[in-house]
């Protein structure tokens, strides 16, 4: 079935695109997380915790996605 084969290729392309977007977002979050490594202000510590949670969830999602 040509239609099913085309749909499968499209789905694989979409997954690759989503993986790439997640990887870029993880890299962005990691840079900002590391930039806050020497902070002492309470709101910056809270922001660092938020980045850490966001990194954790995105890495978990990326780990569950097919390659």
N, C-alpha and C positions, 0 to 999 in steps of 0.2 A: 504494500500500500504506500504509494508515494506521499500521500497526505500525512500519514502517521510518521513517516521517516522525516519529513520536513518539520513537523511539529516537535519531534524529539531533538532535532538540531537546534531549533529555535529555543527550546527550553534549556538546553545545555549552554547556549550563548547567553541566555538571561542569567543563569546561575553564575557563569564566569564573570559577568558584568557586576552582579551583586557582590560576589567575593572580592572583586577588585575595589569596589566602593567601600566595602567594610574594611579592607586592608588599609586603604587610604585614610579612612576615618580613625582607625586604631593608631596609625602613625601620627596623625594630627593630635589626638588625645594624649598620646605618650609624650610628645614634645611639650605640650602645655603642662602635663603632670610633672615632668622633670623640671620645668622652669619654676615650679613652685616648691622645689625641694628644700629650700632654705628659708621658708617663711615662718613667721611666728604669730602673725595676726590671726585672730580666731576665724574671721570670714575666709581668709586664704586657706586655712586648714580645712574648713568645711568644703571649700571648692576642690581642694586636693582629694578629699574623700569622695566627692561626687565624681571627679574624673576617674578615680580608682574603680568605683562601681560601674561606671560606663565602660571602662576598658574590660573589666571582668565579663560583663554581659555580652559585649561584642565579640570577645575572644571565644566565649562559649558558643555563641551562635555560629561563628565561623567554623568552629570545630565540628559542628553538627551538619554543616552544609556539604553536599556531595562535591567532589572535585571535578 
